[in-house]
């Protein structure tokens, strides 16, 4: 049995108070809580989306948001 995709958690949990993603791993609360129950395809889709989330986060910071 497969163990699934390794969690992108970086052990720097900083959930956004406004309900946004954790500033450590950029996953939503639902993604963090549901990780162990997700299929490998669902987990991989989240991991694959993290670079896009990072780009958006840094672009927003540059614009002062």
Secondary structure, 3 states (H helix, E strand, C coil): CCCCCCCCCCCCCCCCCCCCCCCCCCCCHHHHHHHHHCCHHHHHHHHHHHHHHHHHHHHHHHCCC
